[in-house]
Amino acid sequence: MSTISIIGSGGMAAAIGKLATGAGHRVEVSSREATSAQTLAEQIGTGTTVGKFGVTPLGDIVVLAVPYAAVLEVVRQYGNALAGKILVDITNPVAADMMSFVTPKDSFGAQEIARVAPGDATVLKAFNTQFSHVLAGGSLAGQPLDVFLAGNDAGAKTIIAGFVESLGLRAMDIGDLSMARTLEHMCLLSLGLMAHSIKHTNFAIGVSLPV
């Protein structure tokens, strides 16, 4: 059992928090709005605690469950309080046109987060390719959801893969942190499917393997 700290109070924070407590992990939530954090803690239940925003999180795993528009400033505000932590970036830096990104053309969201995080923090990309309500279910059509991981630290990826598997999901390592750019493009793929083919969000992107 691990302590998982989640910064944010939206749908993804709720989905990951509920899966984590269901798997026996301790969960700490924090938010700029203390009342939102308290409400989420009560929603997740099972002993979920509320951390003070900007203070060193209890968990070694810290899920950055805030919109990309806010995440860089949040990481700056925490500063050295995130030193030594594994930071799980679940954001998608999608522009308003839903077809491009707000990040510099030579960069991507996870890299921008790594640039402002403490030097000894480890940034991994994960969970960004699933809709929150689908993730909350843990599976679709009887199959566990795939969570794609990208990061440079093999040890940290092993830890996060273990956490993902403990939730009943399937961890799929796709390479180093530069591959997070590909995962962010997968968000555009989902949005394109939603707009032009599937017309709803009750679907998941995953990998089918032969039995």
N, C-alpha and C positions, 0 to 999 in steps of 0.2 A: 504494500500500500504506500502510495506517495502523496505528497501535498502538491496540488496543482493550483497555481495562482492565475487568476483570469482578470485582466484589466479590460473593463468594458461591461456594458449591461444590456446589450441588445440580443437579437435572436440567436446569433452564433454563440455568444457567451452562455446563453441559457441552454442551448443544445449540447455544447461540450461539457458544461457543468453538470447537467443531468446524467449524461452518459458516464461521466467520471464518478459521480457519487454512486451510481448504480453498479459500477465496477469495484466499489469499495475504497476509492481514493478520497482523501480529504480535499475539500475545495475551499479556496479563499477568493472572494471577489472584491474588486475595488473599482471605483468610478469617480470622475470629477464631481458628479452629483451623488452625495452620500445617500440621499433617499432612494435613488435608483439602484444603488448597490444593495441597500437593505432589502428593497422589494425583490430584487433578483435572488438574494440569499434565501429569502422566505419561499420563493417560487421553487428553487432547487431543493431546499430542505436538507434532510439527512446531515445535520450538523454543519452546514455551510457557514463559514465565518465571513465577516466583512473587514477588509483591510483598509487602512488609511491611504488615500491617494498620495503618491509621491514618496511613500515610505517603503523601505526594503521589503519586497514580497516574501512570504513565508516559504513558498515553494521554490525548488531549483528549476522547475519548468514554469515559465511565465508565458501565458497565451495572450498575444496582443489582439484582443477582440474589439478593436475600435475601427471606425472607417479610415481609409487611407488618408483622407483629408486632415485627420487629426493625429495620426499615429506618430509622425515625426516629432511633433511638438510634445506629445505624451512621453516619448522616449527621452527627449531632451530634459523634460521636467523631472523625470525620475533620475536621470544622470547616473551617478555612481551607485545608486541604490540597486541598479540592475547588473552591477559588476559580478562576473562569474556565473550568471544565470544562462539557461538555455531559453532564448526568446523565440517563440513560435509565431511567425508572421502568417496570419490568415487573410491578409488584406488583398484587395484588387484595385489598383490605381487607375480605374476606368474613367475616361472623360465623359462629359455630359452627352456626347453624341452616341455613346455606347459602342463605338467602333474604334476608338483610339485610347491613348493613355495620357495621363497628366505628368508622367515622369519625363526627364530629359531623354532625348532620342538615343543617347549612348548609355542609358542606364535602365533600371527597372526597380520596382517597389522594394523588394527585399534588399537589394544593394543599397538603396538610399537609407533604409533603416539601419543596415550594418554600419554605414558611414557616421551616423549620429549616436550609435550605441557605444557603451564603454568598450575599450579595446579587448578586454578579457571576457566579454559576453559573446555567446555563440548564437547566430541567427540562422534559423531553419525556416523554410517555407513548407506549409502543410495546411490541410483543411480548406483551402481556398476554392476548390473546384466543386464543392457541393452546396446546394441551397440549404439554408438553416433548417427548414421544416423537414427536408428529406434526411439530413444528417441526424436530426433528433430521433428519427425512427430506427436508425442503425442499420437498416437493410431495405432492400427494394426487390419486390417479386421473389422473396425468399433467399436473396443473395446478399452477403455482407457488402457494405459500401467500400470502395477503394479510396484510400487516402494517400495521395502522392507526396513524397518527401524529397526536398532538395536542400543540400547543405554541404559545407566543406569538412565538417568534423565528423569522422566516422563514429567515434564514441557517442557523440550527442545524437547522431541519427539512430544508433542502436537503442538508446534510451527512449527516444520519441517513438520509434517503431514498436518497442515493447509497450509503451503507453497506448498507442493506437490499437494494437492487437488486444490489449486488456479490455478495450471498449467493445470488443466484438466486431471490429472493423478490420480491413486488410491493408497493411502498410505496403506501399510500393515505392522503393527507392529509385529515383530517376537520375541521380547524379549529383554533381556539386552545385553550389549556390547559383551559378550562372544559369542553370536549368530552371530556376524560379521564373525567369522571363517566359519560358514555355508554359509554365503553369498559369501565369497571369494571362497569357493568350488563350488558354483553355476557358477562362471566364468569358472572353469575347465569343468563343465558340458556343458556349451555353446560351449566351444572350442572343446570338444569331439564330440558334435552333428555336429558342423560345419565341422569337419574333416572326420567323419565317416558316418553320416546319411543324414544331410540336405544339406551339400555341399555349403552353402552360408550363409550370415549373415542377411538375411531379415526375421528374426524371433525374437520373444520375449518370455521370460519365464514368465508365470503368473499363476493366479489361476482362475479356472472356478467354479462359484457358481450357484446353482439352482435359477431359477427365483422365 
